[in-house]
């Protein structure tokens, strides 16, 4: 319930709409509750005596009440929809804003498919709670209370039937709601699994086609889809038990009232019109309880969704900034002082262990090592994508934890191992590096990155649409565009995480020559090919999360068996 309270606080400017909707509902319900009383008068004082004028007058009053109820109901729908969808938009915006504050460690705790479901399906559940639940939530208690009052005022003896049957209905509905509540959480998790399979298949559709694994993917989807069907069927089968329960109680109640009421009419204790009006109130009271049961089901499902949304909103970023952080990077030096790191506190082994190294300002260094040696992890600590567990990382002689994240990450440009471009034009993507960059600066960066030659071949040049994820360009072109984007930041430190693996050797050499001319910028290359780092001022070799050797190419050839083995294997393979 605490998560529901947190989400209700996001109503903001829509509180007024929800209050007006509630007031309109009370007015509408009041009009509807007056009608049975008028009907009783019409029968007993009009029909019984053949008074046509009285019947017309009462009929007109009932019609006016019905029209006013219709008008207030329609107006309610307008304000309720505004409140529901406005509230959903506020939750979605708050959730998306929260995701932007997440660090890599936070994101690692959630699956992408689950986050998508929490921002779509779960928010839709919350909106439905207002759209479909507000009306019965406000209307039912009013109808229940007023209906009971009017019933007892008309005939207290006959109204005693409620005291027996209504509690039975209430207990039955309570048991159903309590039983179905945990099922909604399971249902939403099953939706997560389905979305995960769909997302994975769409992302890897080219691989699926290349390996002719369509049938396998269909079978995998069929399993989760059937699982969702089974969970949804079981959940809804339990949830709809309230309908037969309600109908059984309703028929028992009506039969009892007809029997006892008919006996009272025969004995003269009750008039026919009073019995007719009484039955109308009975139906309204029972209907109000039925609507309340549906509200409880909606609320139960909403609580499950609110818990999932609340988990996202309550997640605190693992990286904290100091109150008075450093606002400027004095130099482009990088130093690791006894750094150890692991991705999870529960991990048995450290990803990096006792790393000590120093990179001088403006130098070019290379980092090589086998798969899983910790190369990418090492450089991710420089711009504080993760925090170290032990030791410290210094940039410009200052601990990275003493900088504001904006200052640090503006000063460090990283071309990631997985190159990512966004939907839109080449110009739009490159301006991620500098949103105010003009075409001249963009083309200059593209020239340094070796991207200008293929951009000029595109008929639309910088206006060329890259498609979702940059699907309209090749892997090598994508890498060069990402390098150009990083260059536009004019950073103090540039990190290239195997970011030229898809370009040919001649193009890679041209890019390295362009980067050499960047004065005062520290360049860090993670590479599989020694040709990428052979001219570096210093090369660091990682093995199983430990720094095992460092030096120039010449020095390592003489002192490092690991480096010499990598060099010899690549020379024989013709990689150099």
QUIFEN-V302276 format. One record per residue. N is the residue number from 1. RES is the residue in one small letter. SS is DSSP state (h for helix, s for strand, l for the rest). PSI is psi in whole degrees, -180 to 180 (none if undefined). D_FIRST is the distance of its C-alpha to the first C-alpha in whole Angstrom. Layout:
{{N & RES & SS & PSI & D_FIRST} {N & RES & SS & PSI & D_FIRST}}
This chain:
{{1 & x & l & -27 & 0} {2 & x & h & -34 & 4} {3 & x & h & -36 & 5} {4 & x & h & -41 & 5} {5 & x & h & -41 & 6} {6 & x & h & -40 & 9} {7 & x & h & -36 & 10} {8 & x & h & -29 & 10} {9 & x & h & -16 & 13} {10 & x & h & 3 & 15} {11 & x & h & -38 & 16} {12 & x & h & -122 & 19} {13 & x & h & -9 & 22} {14 & x & h & 0 & 21} {15 & x & h & -40 & 19} {16 & x & h & -42 & 23} {17 & x & h & -41 & 23} {18 & x & h & -35 & 20} {19 & x & h & -43 & 21} {20 & x & h & -41 & 24} {21 & x & h & -42 & 23} {22 & x & h & -43 & 21} {23 & x & h & -44 & 25} {24 & x & h & -36 & 27} {25 & x & h & -43 & 25} {26 & x & h & -42 & 26} {27 & x & h & -45 & 29} {28 & x & h & -45 & 29} {29 & x & h & -39 & 28} {30 & x & h & -43 & 31} {31 & x & h & -42 & 33} {32 & x & h & -34 & 33} {33 & x & h & -21 & 33} {34 & x & h & -30 & 36} {35 & x & h & -46 & 38} {36 & x & h & -38 & 38} {37 & x & h & -42 & 40} {38 & x & h & -38 & 42} {39 & x & h & -41 & 43} {40 & x & h & -43 & 44} {41 & x & h & -42 & 46} {42 & x & h & -42 & 48} {43 & x & h & -48 & 48} {44 & x & h & -36 & 50} {45 & x & h & -14 & 52} {46 & x & h & -62 & 52} {47 & x & h & -43 & 53} {48 & x & l & -33 & 54} {49 & x & l & 4 & 57} {50 & x & l & 28 & 58} {51 & x & l & 96 & 57} {52 & x & h & -43 & 56} {53 & x & h & -39 & 56} {54 & x & h & -40 & 53} {55 & x & h & -42 & 51} {56 & x & h & -40 & 51} {57 & x & h & -46 & 50} {58 & x & h & -39 & 47} {59 & x & h & -39 & 47} {60 & x & h & -42 & 47} {61 & x & h & -41 & 44} {62 & x & h & -40 & 42} {63 & x & h & -41 & 42} {64 & x & h & -44 & 41} {65 & x & h & -41 & 38} {66 & x & h & -42 & 37} {67 & x & h & -44 & 38} {68 & x & h & -38 & 36} {69 & x & h & -40 & 33} {70 & x & h & -45 & 34} {71 & x & h & -47 & 34} {72 & x & h & -34 & 31} {73 & x & h & -43 & 29} {74 & x & h & -40 & 31} {75 & x & h & -38 & 30} {76 & x & h & -45 & 26} {77 & x & h & -38 & 26} {78 & x & h & -49 & 27} {79 & x & h & -35 & 25} {80 & x & h & -43 & 22} {81 & x & h & -42 & 23} {82 & x & h & -43 & 24} {83 & x & h & -44 & 20} {84 & x & h & -52 & 19} {85 & x & h & -29 & 21} {86 & x & h & -41 & 21} {87 & x & h & -44 & 17} {88 & x & h & -41 & 18} {89 & x & h & -38 & 21} {90 & x & h & -42 & 19} {91 & x & h & -45 & 16} {92 & x & h & -42 & 19} {93 & x & h & -43 & 21} {94 & x & h & -40 & 19} {95 & x & h & -43 & 18} {96 & x & h & -41 & 22} {97 & x & h & -38 & 23} {98 & x & h & -40 & 21} {99 & x & h & -33 & 23} {100 & x & h & -20 & 26} {101 & x & h & -9 & 25} {102 & x & l & 147 & 25} {103 & x & l & 173 & 27} {104 & x & h & -38 & 29} {105 & x & h & -37 & 27} {106 & x & h & -46 & 24} {107 & x & h & -33 & 25} {108 & x & l & -20 & 27} {109 & x & l & -13 & 23} {110 & x & l & 146 & 22} {111 & x & l & 145 & 25} {112 & x & h & -43 & 26} {113 & x & h & -36 & 25} {114 & x & h & -41 & 21} {115 & x & h & -39 & 21} {116 & x & h & -44 & 23} {117 & x & h & -39 & 20} {118 & x & h & -26 & 17} {119 & x & h & -8 & 19} {120 & x & l & -76 & 21} {121 & x & h & -45 & 19} {122 & x & h & -36 & 15} {123 & x & h & -35 & 16} {124 & x & h & -39 & 18} {125 & x & h & -43 & 15} {126 & x & h & -40 & 13} {127 & x & h & -40 & 16} {128 & x & h & -31 & 17} {129 & x & h & -38 & 14} {130 & x & h & -48 & 16} {131 & x & h & -47 & 19} {132 & x & h & -16 & 19} {133 & x & h & -26 & 16} {134 & x & h & -43 & 17} {135 & x & h & -56 & 20} {136 & x & h & -29 & 20} {137 & x & h & -40 & 17} {138 & x & h & -41 & 19} {139 & x & h & -41 & 22} {140 & x & h & -50 & 21} {141 & x & h & -39 & 21} {142 & x & h & -47 & 24} {143 & x & h & -38 & 26} {144 & x & h & -49 & 25} {145 & x & h & -51 & 26} {146 & x & h & -38 & 29} {147 & x & h & -42 & 30} {148 & x & h & -41 & 30} {149 & x & h & -50 & 32} {150 & x & h & -38 & 34} {151 & x & h & -48 & 35} {152 & x & h & -31 & 36} {153 & x & h & -32 & 38} {154 & x & h & -45 & 40} {155 & x & l & 98 & 40} {156 & x & h & -35 & 38} {157 & x & h & -44 & 40} {158 & x & h & -30 & 39} {159 & x & h & -12 & 36} {160 & x & h & -18 & 35} {161 & x & h & -34 & 35} {162 & x & h & -38 & 31} {163 & x & h & -21 & 31} {164 & x & h & -47 & 32} {165 & x & h & -36 & 30} {166 & x & h & -45 & 27} {167 & x & h & -36 & 25} {168 & x & h & -45 & 27} {169 & x & h & -43 & 25} {170 & x & h & -43 & 22} {171 & x & h & -42 & 22} {172 & x & h & -44 & 23} {173 & x & h & -36 & 20} {174 & x & h & -44 & 18} {175 & x & h & -43 & 19} {176 & x & h & -48 & 19} {177 & x & h & -42 & 16} {178 & x & h & -35 & 15} {179 & x & h & -35 & 18} {180 & x & h & -18 & 17} {181 & x & h & -51 & 13} {182 & x & h & -24 & 14} {183 & x & h & -30 & 17} {184 & x & h & -35 & 15} {185 & x & h & -43 & 14} {186 & x & h & -39 & 18} {187 & x & h & -45 & 19} {188 & x & h & -36 & 18} {189 & x & h & -34 & 19} {190 & x & h & -37 & 23} {191 & x & h & -40 & 23} {192 & x & h & -46 & 22} {193 & x & h & -42 & 26} {194 & x & h & -46 & 27} {195 & x & h & -35 & 27} {196 & x & h & -44 & 28} {197 & x & h & -44 & 31} {198 & x & h & -46 & 32} {199 & x & h & -45 & 32} {200 & x & h & -41 & 34} {201 & x & h & -44 & 36} {202 & x & h & -37 & 37} {203 & x & h & -35 & 37} {204 & x & l & 28 & 40} {205 & x & h & -35 & 41} {206 & x & h & -39 & 45} {207 & x & h & -41 & 45} {208 & x & h & -44 & 44} {209 & x & h & -42 & 47} {210 & x & h & -36 & 49} {211 & x & l & 9 & 48} {212 & x & l & 53 & 48} {213 & x & l & 22 & 45} {214 & x & h & -45 & 44} {215 & x & h & -39 & 44} {216 & x & h & -45 & 42} {217 & x & h & -36 & 39} {218 & x & h & -41 & 39} {219 & x & h & -42 & 39} {220 & x & h & -42 & 36} {221 & x & h & -39 & 34} {222 & x & h & -38 & 35} {223 & x & h & -51 & 34} {224 & x & h & -34 & 30} {225 & x & h & -43 & 31} {226 & x & h & -38 & 32} {227 & x & h & -43 & 29} {228 & x & h & -41 & 26} {229 & x & h & -43 & 28} {230 & x & h & -44 & 28} {231 & x & h & -44 & 24} {232 & x & h & -41 & 24} {233 & x & h & -46 & 26} {234 & x & h & -43 & 25} {235 & x & h & -50 & 21} {236 & x & h & -29 & 23} {237 & x & h & -37 & 25} {238 & x & h & -40 & 23} {239 & x & h & -36 & 21} {240 & x & l & 2 & 24} {241 & x & h & -20 & 25} {242 & x & h & -27 & 23} {243 & x & h & -55 & 26} {244 & x & h & -34 & 29} {245 & x & h & -46 & 27} {246 & x & h & -45 & 27} {247 & x & h & -38 & 31} {248 & x & h & -48 & 32} {249 & x & h & -41 & 31} {250 & x & h & -46 & 32} {251 & x & h & -39 & 35} {252 & x & h & -42 & 36} {253 & x & h & -46 & 35} {254 & x & h & -45 & 37} {255 & x & h & -42 & 40} {256 & x & h & -44 & 39} {257 & x & h & -38 & 40} {258 & x & h & -39 & 43} {259 & x & h & -55 & 44} {260 & x & h & -38 & 44} {261 & x & h & -41 & 44} {262 & x & h & -41 & 47} {263 & x & h & -40 & 49} {264 & x & h & -33 & 48} {265 & x & h & -43 & 49} {266 & x & h & -38 & 53} {267 & x & l & -5 & 53} {268 & x & l & 5 & 52} {269 & x & l & -18 & 49} {270 & x & l & 142 & 47} {271 & x & l & 158 & 48} {272 & x & h & -43 & 48} {273 & x & h & -39 & 46} {274 & x & h & -40 & 44} {275 & x & h & -41 & 43} {276 & x & h & -47 & 42} {277 & x & h & -39 & 40} {278 & x & h & -44 & 38} {279 & x & h & -35 & 37} {280 & x & h & -43 & 36} {281 & x & h & -36 & 33} {282 & x & h & -47 & 33} {283 & x & h & -38 & 32} {284 & x & h & -41 & 30} {285 & x & h & -47 & 28} {286 & x & h & -40 & 27} {287 & x & h & -37 & 26} {288 & x & h & -39 & 24} {289 & x & h & -37 & 22} {290 & x & h & -44 & 23} {291 & x & h & -37 & 21} {292 & x & h & -37 & 18} {293 & x & h & -39 & 18} {294 & x & h & -36 & 18} {295 & x & h & -42 & 15} {296 & x & h & -37 & 13} {297 & x & h & -44 & 15} {298 & x & h & -42 & 14} {299 & x & h & -39 & 10} {300 & x & h & -45 & 10} {301 & x & h & -36 & 12} {302 & x & h & -37 & 10} {303 & x & h & -41 & 7} {304 & x & h & -43 & 10} {305 & x & h & -38 & 11} {306 & x & h & -37 & 8} {307 & x & h & -41 & 8} {308 & x & h & -43 & 12} {309 & x & h & -42 & 12} {310 & x & h & -33 & 10} {311 & x & h & -39 & 13} {312 & x & h & -44 & 16} {313 & x & h & -28 & 15} {314 & x & h & -15 & 14} {315 & x & l & 122 & 17} {316 & x & l & 134 & 20} {317 & x & l & 137 & 23} {318 & x & l & -25 & 26} {319 & x & l & 123 & 29} {320 & x & l & 142 & 29} {321 & x & l & 149 & 31} {322 & x & l & 161 & 34} {323 & x & l & -40 & 34} {324 & x & l & 75 & 37} {325 & x & l & 158 & 38} {326 & x & s & 135 & 41} {327 & x & l & 6 & 42} {328 & x & l & 140 & 45} {329 & x & l & 114 & 46} {330 & x & l & -32 & 50} {331 & x & l & 172 & 51} {332 & x & l & 23 & 50} {333 & x & l & 153 & 51} {334 & x & s & 135 & 48} {335 & x & s & 133 & 48} {336 & x & s & 124 & 46} {337 & x & s & 101 & 47} {338 & x & s & 49 & 46} {339 & x & s & 128 & 43} {340 & x & s & 147 & 41} {341 & x & s & 143 & 38} {342 & x & l & 149 & 35} {343 & x & l & -30 & 33} {344 & x & l & 142 & 30} {345 & x & l & -23 & 30} {346 & x & l & -3 & 31} {347 & x & l & 139 & 34} {348 & x & l & -35 & 37} {349 & x & l & 151 & 39} {350 & x & l & 141 & 39} {351 & x & l & -39 & 40} {352 & x & s & 141 & 42} {353 & x & s & 117 & 44} {354 & x & s & 58 & 46} {355 & x & s & 126 & 47} {356 & x & s & 118 & 49} {357 & x & s & 160 & 51} {358 & x & s & 135 & 52} {359 & x & s & 120 & 52} {360 & x & l & 154 & 55} {361 & x & l & 138 & 54} {362 & x & l & 4 & 56} {363 & x & l & 168 & 56} {364 & x & s & 124 & 56} {365 & x & s & 156 & 54} {366 & x & s & 149 & 53} {367 & x & s & 121 & 51} {368 & x & s & 165 & 52} {369 & x & s & 169 & 51} {370 & x & l & 171 & 50} {371 & x & l & 130 & 47} {372 & x & l & 12 & 44} {373 & x & l & -12 & 46} {374 & x & l & 17 & 43} {375 & x & h & -52 & 45} {376 & x & h & -40 & 42} {377 & x & h & -41 & 40} {378 & x & h & -49 & 42} {379 & x & h & -24 & 42} {380 & x & h & -18 & 39} {381 & x & l & -19 & 39} {382 & x & l & -47 & 41} {383 & x & l & 22 & 39} {384 & x & l & 47 & 36} {385 & x & l & -27 & 34} {386 & x & l & 159 & 33} {387 & x & l & 145 & 34} {388 & x & l & 154 & 36} {389 & x & l & -37 & 36} {390 & x & s & 153 & 39} {391 & x & s & -160 & 42} {392 & x & s & 153 & 42} {393 & x & s & 126 & 42} {394 & x & s & 133 & 45} {395 & x & s & 121 & 45} {396 & x & l & 27 & 48} {397 & x & l & 3 & 48} {398 & x & s & 136 & 45} {399 & x & s & 134 & 42} {400 & x & h & -24 & 39} {401 & x & h & -12 & 37} {402 & x & h & -6 & 38} {403 & x & s & 157 & 38} {404 & x & l & 147 & 36} {405 & x & h & -36 & 35} {406 & x & h & -46 & 36} {407 & x & h & -47 & 40} {408 & x & h & -47 & 40} {409 & x & h & -22 & 39} {410 & x & h & -29 & 41} {411 & x & h & -10 & 44} {412 & x & s & 123 & 43} {413 & x & s & 128 & 44} {414 & x & s & 125 & 43} {415 & x & s & 106 & 44} {416 & x & l & 163 & 41} {417 & x & l & -39 & 43} {418 & x & l & 104 & 41} {419 & x & l & 131 & 42} {420 & x & l & 126 & 40} {421 & x & l & 159 & 41} {422 & x & l & 163 & 39} {423 & x & l & 141 & 39} {424 & x & l & -172 & 42} {425 & x & s & 169 & 45} {426 & x & h & -43 & 47} {427 & x & h & -45 & 47} {428 & x & h & -41 & 43} {429 & x & h & -42 & 43} {430 & x & h & -27 & 45} {431 & x & l & -2 & 44} {432 & x & l & -30 & 41} {433 & x & l & -39 & 43} {434 & x & l & 107 & 44} {435 & x & l & -19 & 43} {436 & x & l & 7 & 46} {437 & x & l & 134 & 49} {438 & x & l & 174 & 52} {439 & x & h & -33 & 53} {440 & x & h & -47 & 56} {441 & x & h & -38 & 54} {442 & x & h & -47 & 52} {443 & x & h & -35 & 55} {444 & x & h & -43 & 56} {445 & x & h & -39 & 53} {446 & x & h & -36 & 54} {447 & x & h & -43 & 57} {448 & x & h & -33 & 56} {449 & x & l & 1 & 54} {450 & x & l & 20 & 56} {451 & x & l & -14 & 54} {452 & x & h & -37 & 57} {453 & x & h & -38 & 59} {454 & x & h & -25 & 57} {455 & x & h & -39 & 55} {456 & x & l & -23 & 59} {457 & x & l & -19 & 59} {458 & x & l & 132 & 56} {459 & x & l & -34 & 57} {460 & x & l & 1 & 55} {461 & x & h & -128 & 55} {462 & x & h & -17 & 52} {463 & x & h & 2 & 50} {464 & x & l & 130 & 50} {465 & x & s & 130 & 47} {466 & x & l & -14 & 45} {467 & x & l & 174 & 43} {468 & x & h & 122 & 39} {469 & x & h & 13 & 39} {470 & x & h & 35 & 43} {471 & x & l & -14 & 44} {472 & x & l & 3 & 48} {473 & x & l & 160 & 49} {474 & x & l & 173 & 50} {475 & x & h & -43 & 49} {476 & x & h & -40 & 51} {477 & x & h & -39 & 51} {478 & x & h & -43 & 47} {479 & x & h & -43 & 48} {480 & x & h & -35 & 51} {481 & x & h & -38 & 48} {482 & x & h & -36 & 46} {483 & x & h & -43 & 48} {484 & x & h & -40 & 49} {485 & x & h & -41 & 46} {486 & x & h & -38 & 46} {487 & x & h & -32 & 49} {488 & x & l & -16 & 48} {489 & x & l & -17 & 46} {490 & x & l & 57 & 49} {491 & x & l & 168 & 47} {492 & x & l & -29 & 49} {493 & x & s & 133 & 48} {494 & x & s & 132 & 48} {495 & x & s & 127 & 46} {496 & x & s & 106 & 47} {497 & x & s & 86 & 46} {498 & x & l & 41 & 48} {499 & x & l & 8 & 48} {500 & x & l & 20 & 52} {501 & x & l & -23 & 52} {502 & x & l & 5 & 52} {503 & x & l & 157 & 55} {504 & x & l & 165 & 59} {505 & x & h & -38 & 60} {506 & x & h & -43 & 62} {507 & x & h & -41 & 59} {508 & x & h & -41 & 58} {509 & x & h & -40 & 61} {510 & x & h & -38 & 61} {511 & x & h & -43 & 57} {512 & x & h & -39 & 58} {513 & x & h & -39 & 61} {514 & x & h & -39 & 59} {515 & x & h & -29 & 56} {516 & x & h & -29 & 59} {517 & x & l & 2 & 60} {518 & x & l & 105 & 57} {519 & x & l & 136 & 58} {520 & x & l & 3 & 56} {521 & x & l & 126 & 53} {522 & x & s & 127 & 52} {523 & x & s & 128 & 52} {524 & x & s & 119 & 50} {525 & x & s & 124 & 51} {526 & x & s & 128 & 49} {527 & x & l & 154 & 51} {528 & x & l & -29 & 53} {529 & x & l & 129 & 56} {530 & x & h & -27 & 58} {531 & x & h & -27 & 60} {532 & x & h & -31 & 57} {533 & x & h & 4 & 57} {534 & x & l & -29 & 61} {535 & x & l & 9 & 62} {536 & x & l & 152 & 59} {537 & x & l & -30 & 60} {538 & x & s & 142 & 58} {539 & x & s & 129 & 56} {540 & x & s & 135 & 53} {541 & x & s & 123 & 53} {542 & x & s & 143 & 50} {543 & x & s & 116 & 50} {544 & x & l & 43 & 47} {545 & x & l & 9 & 45} {546 & x & s & 146 & 48} {547 & x & s & 114 & 51} {548 & x & s & -26 & 54} {549 & x & s & 158 & 56} {550 & x & s & 153 & 57} {551 & x & s & -176 & 60} {552 & x & l & 172 & 62} {553 & x & h & -46 & 63} {554 & x & h & -45 & 66} {555 & x & h & -42 & 65} {556 & x & h & -32 & 62} {557 & x & h & -27 & 65} {558 & x & h & -28 & 67} {559 & x & h & -18 & 64} {560 & x & l & 110 & 62} {561 & x & h & -36 & 62} {562 & x & h & -46 & 59} {563 & x & h & -42 & 59} {564 & x & h & -36 & 63} {565 & x & h & -42 & 62} {566 & x & h & -43 & 59} {567 & x & h & -47 & 62} {568 & x & h & -40 & 65} {569 & x & h & -36 & 62} {570 & x & h & -32 & 62} {571 & x & h & -42 & 65} {572 & x & h & -32 & 66} {573 & x & h & -3 & 64} {574 & x & l & 20 & 65} {575 & x & l & -20 & 61} {576 & x & l & none & 63}}
